[in-house]
């Protein structure tokens, strides 16, 4: 694992040192980062505040995936995982609907065989 965050970087709702032990770690495709966290990660502070957790993002060597490390209480880690999974699923469904609309538009533009 990487270095533990500096005390000045730790949000006030994270209890040191017990919440820094045993973090929740999962991987997400790097292409989803902007959908989850906004441009340049601008939504990270909001997600941390709402979930009462602290997030750390680590790009893996392959760079196809990014590791998300969540520090906090057990419930905070569960809440954060649920929030991120829900956002990812919402984004997937939104993309799928967009593709269906695109397919319908393309089908509508098809010319009749007699033309």
N, C-alpha and C positions, 0 to 999 in steps of 0.2 A: 504494500500500500504506500501511498504518498505520505508526505509530511502532514502532521496534524495542523489545522488552521491556527493562526496566531490568535491570541485572546481578543485582540481588538477586532478581528474579523468574525468572531462568533456572536450570533444574534443573542439578545438578552433572554430569549425563551429557551435556549439550549442550556441545559445544566452541565457544567463541567465538573468532573471528568466523566460521570456516569453515562451521559448521552453521547459521548464520543466513542464509547466502546461498542463493539459489535454493530457497525453500520450496515444498513440494507444496501446491497449492491446489485444493480441490474444493467443490462445493455440495451441501447436503442439504436436503430439505424441513424447514422449521422444526418441523413437527408431529412429526418423528422425534427431535428433540433429547433429549427426556426418555427415550425408549426407549434411545437410544445412551449418554447420559451420566448418566442418573439425575435425580432431582429436584434442581433448582438446580445441575446439573453436578457432583454429588458424586462421580461416578466418574472425572472428568477426571484427578485426580492419579494414580489407579491405572492408567489407560490410559497416561498419560505414562510412568510408572515401568516398566510391563511392556514398552512399545514402545521405550523409551529415546529418546523424542522430546518435543517441546514443542508444545502445541496452543494455538491462538488462534482464538476464534470471533468472527465479525463478522456481525451481522444486516444483510442487504442492504436497500436502500430499499423494495423490494416487500414485505418481511417474510415472504413465502411461503418464501423460501430463506435459509439461513444459510451463510456461507462459512466453511469450516474451513481454517485455515492450519497446516501441519505443518512444524516446523523440526527438523532433525536430519541424521544421516548418510543416505546413499542407502538403505541397508538399513533404517534406522529408519523412514524415510518410507514405504517399501514395506510394512513390517510394520504400521504404523499404518493405512494405507489398507486393507490386507487385513482387519485386525481390525474396522474400522468397517463395511466392506462386509459382512462376515460377520454382525455384530450386526444390521445393517439387514435382511439377508435372513432371519435367524432371526425377527426381529420381524414381517416381512411374512408368513412362513409361519405363525407363531403366530396372527396376525390372521385369516388365511385359514381356518385350522382352526376358529377360534372362530366365524367366519361360517358354515362348513359345519355346525357343531354347532347353531347357532341356527336355520339353515334346517331341519335334521332335526327339531328340537324343534317348530318351527312346523308342519311337515308332520304330525307326530304328533298335534298338537292339533286338526287339521282335523276337523270333524264329518262324519260320513257323510251322503250326499245324502238318505237317508230320515229323518234327524232333523230 
